[in-house]
Amino acid sequence: MFESIDKLMLAGLGALSMTKEKAEKIFDEYVKKGEVEKDKKSGFVKDLMESADKSRQELEKTVSDQVAQSFKKIKIATSEDIERIEKKIDLLLDKE
């Protein structure tokens, strides 16, 4: 039961803006509507926060992957590329 509620909440509020206070407020609304029992609050809030955190992590990974792919397509030097070139320059300067 909590899983379907979690998905609805995350879709409605967005995983990025979920806080413990919001999760508790959502739970209290469900109690008022008679959709959940009051004694299940800690499990509901914990499950909702874990689900929100997982969604945030997945979104961060997706964004990070997309940015990395974009950099490859437009051929922008990465910090690793610059470090590699600096090492080569240092080696060349040491040979002189």
N, C-alpha and C positions, 0 to 999 in steps of 0.2 A: 504494500500500500504506500509506504513512504517513497518508494522509487518513482512511482508515477506522479506523486505530489512534488517531489524534488524536481523532476523534469519540467513540470508546469511552472514552478516557481522560478527556476533558472531561465526558462524561456521568457517569462513575464518580466522579471527584474533585471536579468542579465547577470551572468556569473561574475563579471568584473566589479559590480557594485554591491555584492552580497557582504553583509556584515552580520555579526552575531545578533546585534540588536534588531536588524531587519528580519532575520530568521525567526527570532523569538516573537516579533510582532506578527509575522505571517502565521506562525503556529497559533497564537492567541486568536487570530481571526478564524482559523479552522475550528478551534474549540468552540467559539461562539456559534458557528454554523452547524456544530454537531458532527463534523466530519472526522474529528480525531478526539481521542481521550486525553484529558489534561495530564495524566501521569506519564505520558509518552514524550513529554517535551524535550528532555535531555537527549534522547535518541534521535528525535526528529531534527533538532538543531545541529547535533553532531553530524548526522548523515548529510544534511543540507550543506553545511560548511565544508565537509570533505568533498562533496560533489562539486561545489563552487570552486574549491581550490584545484581540483583535478581539471575542471574546464578552463580555469585561468592558465594552468601549466600547458595544456594542449594548445590554447590560443597563442601563448608566448612562443612555443616551439614552431607553430605554423607561421607566425609572423617572422620569426628569426630565419626559418628556412626560405621564405619568400624573399626576404631582404638579401640573403646570401646568393640566391639564384639571380636576383636582379643585378647585383654587383658583378657577377660573372658575365652576364649578358652585355653589360656596358663597359666591361673591362677596366674597372677601377682597381688600383693596387690595394692589396690588403696589407695589414701590419706585418704579416709574415713575409710578403713579397718585399717590403721595404727593408726588413731586417736582413733578408737574404742578400739584397743588393748592398746594404751597408757592410756586411761581412766581406763581400767580394771586393769592395772598395778598400776596406782596411787591409786585406791581403795584398792587393796591388800596391798600396802605399808602403807596406812593410817590405816589399821586394826592392823598392828603390834605394 
